[in-house]
Amino acid sequence: MNEPKTTSVFKGIGVSPGIVSGRAFVLNHQDMAAPSYHLVKASQVAEEIRRFRKALKSAEQELAGIREKMASREGIESRFIDVHTLILKDRSYRRDTVNFIREKRINAEWALRLTLLKYRDLFSKMEDEYLRERIADVENVTQRVLRNLSAGKPDSISEIQEECIVISRDLSPADTVQMSPDKVLGFATDMGGKTSHTAIVARSMEIPAVVGLQEITANVQNEDTVIIDGTAGVVIVNPDPEVLKRYADKKKHYWAMSERYLRDAHLRAVTRDGHFVHIGANIEFIEEIPSVLAHGADGVGLYRTEFLYINRDRLPTEEEHFENYRRLVENPGVQWSTIRTFDLGGDKFISDPRLAEEMNPAMGLRAIRFCLQEVDLFKSQLRAILRAGAIGNTRILFPMISGVKEIRETKRILEEVREDLRREGIPFGSKLEIGVMIEVPSAVMMADALAREVDFFSIGTNDLIQYSLAIDRVNDRVTYLYEPLHPAILRLIRRVVRAGHEAGIRIAMCGEMAGDPICTMVLIGLGLDELSMTPLAIPKVKHIIRNVSREECRELVDEAMKRVTGEEIEEFVWGRLKDRFPDEFHGSSL
């Protein structure tokens, strides 16, 4: 008689909400063993280069085959196949590997590993989470090439025939896009983060997922029973009957509430005492627009344009910019679109790693600082945004503004671009609203002066919290200090709101805090006019807004800010929410 298996609980990062349970399918995606040896003869060097190029070609053909199978599924998913194809074709990626083979006289597998190490070092210096996690794409591509060098064949998600929960060290976008939602109920991985391509695809396909579990593959076997709670970021392996029943009830409750939220998602976000809150969506790809509309967003509160720059060996042209922005703003369901100029430095360009040599890139030449030095590059993007403004309601958002001098110089360049377009007879939006992201402490302190220069603020809480509390979000040893409800952060937000409102401008928020239901009443009480978040978070946030009054939210904030630690405030707010919304905040612990 078999002994019952012990129940194990793992906490990771919930990247796609929902609760599912089922049998585990452990995907064998271990790193390919790469032999390492030196080459003795010149003829061997030529042969290794030939092997490498042949493996690249085979990898490209594999991706093309996946792309062809997905011909009927154009969208975010297919874009990521294109990203991997671009990495394979990247001249620097190819050149570095060939140079390692020639100069070090080593085999192709060893050379490819050295190339990957070079890129890992490059990406580790990137402060931006989205860009930092792009190393996963380079690693996925490298594994594919290594498999072709060794003629290995990995397990394939596309071959799964029965319902299961996929457990893997990591999943590439190519893996994820081949998932059948009818068969793959959810997935959990050792690696990954909220902004990984795999996480984005999971959200677009609405498959519950938890990533960043570190050791889930070492603790799960095929046919184990697994529960995935993508909302709480929890994975339970071999739950006992009581836990299984509890989560079955929780799953039923979750989906009932989700259907209720989604059914009312298109209602306006108006508090019981008549205060209207604009609700926007944060997106990175035009293909997300259907999800934006389905989940009840009024408009796009943040369109991140960084994807246009990465994983390519040349800069995007003005026309490429314009085509993306045109597709965004011409959609009749989108009331407004806020386009953020690229929020990175030279480290975004895979093919020019020289630009990443900074001791502290988080505070180096990035965002608006980089734009003001690379004016021609900046103008190309500004021209495209202004041209899109002639087609639909477009707003422009400048990141990492630290003071008045920067925004004045930025506006001067924008005016030059307007004059150029006017002189060339090219239509453009003449009344685009201009906004700045408030994400560094100096911008908070100068908010009264900045408010006289622009039409709106958008508070980027991810960076504002990091810079204000002196937290390196990349460092696991201090992430516990990352507290959105820290009293210092609430005081900073209140200062920005007051300065903006006194100057007569709107205040938006586009950081993760905006989409956290625990923070919704606090943000309404602080006076935010607009909240922008991931589309999946919108229905629940709107539900909360419609069922509270602004006055009770203000009272909540006043009472919360009598506390002096983030933990005390969170405990107080959570308790109030459980009393106010017992069905929505009934706890998530075992």
N, C-alpha and C positions, 0 to 999 in steps of 0.2 A: 504494500500500500504506500503510495507516494505521500511524503510529508507536504503539508500545505506550505506554499512559498510565503516568505516574509514580505509584508507590505513596505514599500520604500517610497518616500516623497522627495521630489527634486524641485528646486525653485530656480527658474530661469527668467527669460525676458518674454513676456507675452507680446507677440507681434501681430496676431490676427485673432480676434475674439471668438468665443464660442466654446462649448463643452461637448466632447465626444468621448466614446469609449469603444474599445475593440481589441482585436488581437494584433500583436506587434509583428511587423515585418522589418527585420534588421537589414538595412541595405549595406552591402559590402563595398564601401567606398574608401578602403584604406589607402594611404599614400602608396603609390607604386614604388617598389624597391628599385632603386636606381644604382646599377653597377658603376663603379668608379675605377678607371684605369688610364694609364698614360699610353700615348701613341708613340711607337718607335719609328715608323717609316712615314715619309711624306705622303705616300699613297694612302695610308690609313687616315691621315687628316682629311684628304679629299673625300674619302669614303664616308667619314663621320658627318661631314657637312652635307653630303648627298642624303644620308639617312635622316638627318634632321629636317631637311627640306621636304623629303618624302613624307615624314610624319606630320609636318605642318599641313601639307596638301591633303592627307587623309583626314586630319582633324577638321579642316575646312569642309570637306565633302560630307562628313558626319553631320556637322551643323546645318549644312545646306539641306540634307535629307530631313532633319527635324523641322526645319523651316518650311519645307515643302509639305510635310504632313500636316502642318498647322495653317495651311493656306486659308482655311475657312475661319481662322481665329485671329485675324489681324487685331493688334492692340498692344498693350503693355508687354504681354508675354513675348510676342515676336520681336519686340524691340531689344530684349535682353539677349536673344540669339544673335542679333546684329552686333551687339556690344562685344560678345565673345569673338565673333568673326573679325571685328576691327582689331581686337588685341592680337589675334593670330597674324594679322596683316601689318601690325605696327612695325615700322622700319627699325626702331630702336630695339625692340624686343628680339627681332630676328638678327640684327647686326651684332648686338651684345653677345648672343649665344655663339654665333659664328666666330667672332673675335676670340672668345674664350677657348673654342676648339683650336684655333690656329695658334694663338699666342701661348697658351698653356699646354698645348698638345695633349688634350684630354678628350675622352669620349663624349658623345652628344648628350647623354643623360646627365653626366657630371656638369657639363657646361650649362645645361638648362637649369639645373639646381642653383648654380652660381648666379644666373640671371635673375631667378626668382628671389634669391637673397638680396640682390641689389634693389629690387623693387620693394621688398618688404621694408628695407631700411628707408627708402624714399617715402613710402606711404605712412610709416610709423611717425614721421615728423609732421604729418598733416593734422592740424587742430580740428578741422571740420569733420564731424562724425561721418557724414555721408561719403565724403571723399576718402576718408581713412578706410572705410569698409570696402572700397573698391578693390583692395588687395585681394579680397576673396575671389573676385572675378579673374584676376591674373593667376591665382593659385588653381582655380578650376580649369582654366585653359591649359596651364602647365601640366596638370594631371592627365588631361586628355591627350596631350602630345606624348607624354611619357608612356601612356598605355599603347599608343600607336608605335612607339619605338620598341616596345617589348611584345607587341602583338597581343596584349592582354585585352580581355573583354569584361567590363564591369557588369554587375547586376543592373537591370534596367527597370525603372519605374513603369515604363510603358507596357511591360510584360505582366504586371500584377493582374491577377484574374479574380481575386476575392477581396471583400471589404477588409481593410486593415488600417493600422496606424503605422506610418513609416518612421523608423528610428535610424538616424544616420549621423556620422561625424559631422558632415556638412552636406548641403544640397546645392547644386549649381542651378542657375535659372533654367538651363537646358533640362535638368531633372524635373524641376518644378512645373514647367509648362507642359510636360508630358503626363502629369498627374491627371487621372480621371476622377472628378469629384464624386462619381458614383462608386469608386473603388477605394480611393485614398480619403479616409475620413478626417485625418489630421496628421501632423508630423511634429517630431521633436529632434533637435540637433545639438551636438556638443558646441558648435561654433555659431557665429552670426550675431547680428544686432538689429535694432529697430529699422535701420535705414539700409540694410543689406538688400540686394536685388531680390533674393529669395523671399524676404519678408514682404517686400512690395508686391510681388506676384501673389503670395499667399493671401494678402488683403484683397487684391483685385479679384481673386477667385473665391474669396470668402471661405477659405479652408482654415479651421482653427490650428494655430501653430505656436510652439514655444521654442525659442532658440537660446544659445548661450548657456546651455546646461553643463558644459565642461566634461562630464563623465557619464552621460546617459547611455552611450553605446556599450560601456563596460559593465552596465548593470541591467541590461535587458537582453533577453533571448527570444528567438522566434517563438511565437505562440503564447508569450506572456500576455496577460491582460493589462491593458494600459488605459488610463484616463488622461486626456489632455484638457486642461482648462486654460485656453488661450487668453482669457480675460484677466485671470489672476497670475498667469505665468507659472502655473503649477503642473507637474507631471506626476502621476501616482502609478506606481508599478505594482501589479498583483494586489489590488485592493481587496480587503476582506469583504464579506457580504454586506456588512453594515455600511461601510464606506461606499461600496458600489451602489447600494440603494439610495444613499444620501445624494450621491452625484447624479443618479438617474432622476431624482426629484428636482435637483438643482438644474439639470439640463432642461427638463420640461418647463421649469419656471423661467429659465433664461430665454428660451425660444418664444415662450408666450409673451414675455415682456418685450422682446425684440420685435415681434410682429406688431405689438401694440405701438411701440415707438415708431416703427417704420410706417405704419398706417397713418399716423398723424404727422409724419416728418415734413409734409408740405405746408402745414399750418405755420403762420407767422410766429416768430419768437417774441411774444408780447407778454409781459408780466401781468399779473392780476390787476395791478393799478395802472396799466396802460403804457408802460415803458417798452418801446420797441428796441430790440437788439439785433443788429445785422449779423447774420451768420455766414461766414465764408468757409471755403475749403482750401487746404494746403495741398498743392499738387506738384509733381515733377514732370509729368507726361500728359500730353494732350489727350491721350487715350483714356485718361481717368475721368474725363468730363461726364460720360454716362453715369458713373458711380456718384459723382458730385451731385448731379441732378436727382438721381434716384434716392439719395439720402437726405435731400431737403435743403441743400445750400442755396443761399440767395445769389452768391457769386463766388469768384475765386479770390480769396483773401491773400494768397501768396502763391505765385508761380515761380518756382525755383528754376533758374535758367542754367545752372551749372552743368546739367547733362549735355548741353549743346557743346561743351568744351572738352569733356574728358573722353579718354579712350579713342583719340584720333591724332593723326600726325600733322594736321594743319588747323588753322583757326576757322571757325564758321564764317561764312560770308554774310554780308548784309541780307541777301536774299534768303539764305537759310534761316536766319533769325526771323525775318519778316514772315516767311511761310509758317513757322511755328506760331508766331503771335497772331497771325491772321486766323488760323484755325481755332485759336483760343477765343478771340473776342467776337468772332462772327456767329458764334453759337447763340441762337435766340433764347435759350433757357438760362443763359448766364447774364445776370443783370449788370455785373461789373467784373473787371479783371485787373488784379494788382500784379504787375510784373516787376520782380526784383532784379536789379542789375546784378551781374554775377558777384557772388559773395566769397570769392577765394582769391588766392595770390597766384604767383607763377607756378606753384607746386601742383596746380591742377593738370598741367600738360604732361602726360606720360612721356612724350617724345622729347621733352627738354628738362630732364631732371636737374640740370644745373641751377634752375631757378628756385629749387627747394632748399638750398643750403642756408638755412637760418637756424640759429640756436633756439629761438622761441617763435615759431611761425604763428602761434595764436595771437601774438602781439607784434607781428612783423609787417612786411609789405603785403597786405591783402585787402580784399574788398575795395572800398572807395579809395584807399591809399594807392593801391595798384592801378586803379582806373585813372586816377589823376596823374600818374606817371606815364601810363601807356594810353595817351589821349586818342590816338587813331583807332586803337582797338575799342576803346570806350565809345567813340563816336559812331562806329559801325553798329553797335547794339542800340544806341540811343536813336539813330535814324530809323531803325526797324520798329522800335517801340512807338515812336511818333507817327510813323506811317500806319501802324495798326490802329492808332487812335482815331484815324479817319473812318474806320470801319465799325468800331464798337466802343463801348464805354471802357476806357483804359486808364489805369492809374499807374504811376511809376514810383517805385520804392527804392531808396538808396540805403545800402547796409553799412553798418559800422561807422556811422557819423559820430565823431567825438566832440565837435565844436562848430561854432558858427562859420569860421573861416572855410572849413571843408564844404559846407553846404552852399556857401556863396560861390565858391570856385566851381562847384558842380553845376549850379544853376547858370553860371556864365557859359560853361561849355554847352549846356543844353540849349541856351539861347543861340549860340553860334550854329548849332545843328539846325535849329528852326530856320534861321536865316538862310542857310545853305539850301534847305529843301524849298523854301519860298522862292529863292532865286532860280532854282532848277525847275520850278513849276510842278513839283511832286506833292500830291495831296498829303496832308498830315493833320492830326488832331491838334487844334489850337488851344483847347481848354483842358488838357490833361491835368489831373490833380497830381501834385508832387508830395511825397511823404518821405520821412526818414525812419529808419529802425532805431529804436531806443534800446541799446543792448550793452552800452558801456557806462560806467558810473558818471563820467564827465558829462555825458549827454543828459543824464537825469538832472545833474546840478545846473546845467545850462538850458533846461527844458523851456523856461519862460522865454529866453531869447530865441531858441530854435523854433518855437511855436510861431513866432512872427515871420518866419522865413518860408513856412510850408503850409500845406492844406490839411495834413493829417499826420499823426504818429502811429507807428505800429511797434508795439513792445515785443521784442524778441527775448522771451524769458530764458530760453536755453543758455544763451551767452550771458545775459544780465545776471543770472544766478551764479554762473561760473565765475565771472569776473568780480562780482560783488563779494562773494563768500570765499574767494581765493581757492577755488577747487579745480583740480585737474580731473576732468571727467574721464580721461583715459586711464587714470590711476585707480585701480580697484580698491586700494587701501584707504582712499578718502571719499569714495562715492557716497558713503553713508551721510556725508555732510551736505549733499545736494538736496536741499529742502525748499520746495516752492513756497511753502507756507511759513517760512522763517520770517519773524517779525520785521527784520531789516528789509527783506524783499517786499513785503506788503507796504512798508513805509515808502520805499522807492516808487512803487506803482502808484500809490496815492499821490505822491508829489508830482509825478508825470501827468496824471489825470487832471489834477487841479490846475497845473500850468497850462495845459492844453485847452481846457474848458474856459479858463479866463481869457485866452486869446481867441476863443470862438472856433477851435478846430476839433475834429473828431479824434477819438483815441481807440485804436484797435489793438488786439493782441494776437500774435501768430505763433507763439511758442507752444510747447507741449502742454503747458499749464492751461492754455485756453480750452483744450479738449478733455481735461480731466474733470469728470463730474463732481468729484470731491471739492473742486475749486470753484464751481459755477456760481454758487450763491455768493461766495467771497468776491468774485470778480464783478458781479452785478452790484454788490454793495459798495465796491470801490469806484463804480461809475463808468466802467468800460462801455463804449458804444458799439463795438464790433468784436466778435470772437471768430477766429479762423483756425481750423483744425483738420485732422484727417477725416475724410468723409464718413467712415464708419462710426466716429464718435458723435456725429451731429444729431441723430434722432434722440438720443438720451439727454444730451445737453439741452436741446430745445424743449423736451418734455419737462425738465426741471424748471426752465425759465418760465414756461406757461403756467406753472403751478405755484409760483411764489410771487410775492410783491416786492417791489424795490425797497420799500420801507423796512420790511422784515430782514432783507439782505443787509441793509445799512446797519440795523441793530445787531445782526450777527457779527459784522466786521468790527463794530465798536467794542463788542464784548470780547471777541477773539483777540483784539490788539491790546487787551489788558494783560494777556499772557506774555511771557518774555522768552520763550523758546519755541522753535518750530514744532517740536514734539507735543508740547502742551496745546498749541493752536490746532494741530491736526487732530489730536484726541478730542478736543472740544467740538470742532467742526463735524467730525465723524459722528459723534454722539448726537449732535443736533440733526444731522441728516438721517440717522437711523430712526429718530423720533418722527421726523417730518415726512420721510419717504420709507416706511418700513418694508415695502416690497422691493424697492430698488437697492437699499443699503442694509441688507440683513446679515452681512458678514460673509467672509469667504474662507475662513480657516476650517481645518478638519475638525 
